[in-house]
Amino acid sequence: MSIIANLNKAFENRIRLGIMSVLMVNDFADFKELRELLEVTDGNLASHSKALEKENYITVEKSFIDRKPNTKYRVTDTGRKAFKEHITALEKLMK
Amino acid sequence: MQSEKYSADLKEIRSMMDRSTRFLSLSGLSGVMAGIYALIGAYLAHQIIQDARNSMNYTYGFEDVLARNIGESPIQQLLVIAVVVLILALVTAYILTKRKAQKTKQNIWGKQTLRLAGSFITPLLVGGLFTLSLLQYELLGLVAPAMLIFYGLACIHASKYTLGTVKYLGWTCALLGLINTQFIGYGLYFWAAGFGISHIIYGAIMYNKYDRKSQYPLNHYT
C-alpha cells in the first residue's frame, strides 16, 4: 500500500501526464506544440495546465510574438522532483 | 487491473518524451535509396579512375592517379558525382520523409526536425571543411576515411533526436573510416561499403522496424 501512496494524484490524468513528460525533456513547450503532441482540445489543455500550475509544478509565461499571444510552459524544480517520484512509484508497482 | 493502467501510463510517458524530442518520421526507405545512389556513384567513379589509370599507364592506387590530375577533369568529374549523389539522396529523403510525416501526423518542420538537422549538420560541416583541406594538401588517401568518420560522428551525434538505428549506422561508417586509414588506396571500396551498402542495410532495418506499421510502436525505437 505504501508504494501506491507514492503515486501522485496530480498526474493520474493522461493529459497532465503528457504535459509533464514533454516538459521534463524540453526546456519549454508552447501551447500549440503541446496541443499537437497530446492531440487535445484547447479547453482541455488549458484546464489541465492550469491545474498543474496551481500545484506549482509548471510555470506559464505569456508573451506576444509578432503581436500574436504566445504561451510558454516550463517545468519547475518542484514539478521535476514530483514527477520523478511518480515515475519511480509506477516502475516499482510494475515489478 | 490496476497494473495495466500503470504500464499504460509508463508507456505514455516514454512515448511523449520521445515524440517531443525525436523526429520519428525519418523514412527508412530513403536510407536504402541513398545507398543505391552511392553505389551507382561509386561504380561511375571506379570507371573514371580506371580510364584515367589506363590513359596514364599507371598501376598505383587510385589516389595516386588523382594526385596527378588535380584541377584536371577526373577529379572534377568525381566531385560532380559526389555532389549529384548527395543532392539525389537529400531530395529523396525529403520526399519520402514528408510522406511518412503526413501519415504519422508529425510536423516536418517542428522543433524536433530543427534540433535533428542542427546536431547532424554541425559535425558534417566541420568534417566537410576538413576534407577540403585534405584535398588542398593533396592528402587524397585520407579523403574517404575523413568523409566516413565525420559522417559517422554526425549520425551518432544526431541519433538522440531521431530513430535509434541511426546510431548504429554512424558507428559502422566511423569504424569503416578508421579501418580505411590502415588501407590507404582502397578508399573507394570503403566509401561504397559505408555510404552504399550500410545505408541499404540499416535503411532496410529501419523500414522493417518503423515504416511498415501505420503507427510507430511506442517502445521499439531505441
Interface residues (C-beta under 8 A of the other chain):
Chain A: R14 L17 G18 S21 V22 M24 V25 N26 A29 E33 E36 L37 L38 I87 L90 E91 L93 M94
Chain B: Q2 S3 Y6 S7 D9 L10 E12 I13 R14 M16 M17 R19 S20 T21 N107 G110 K111
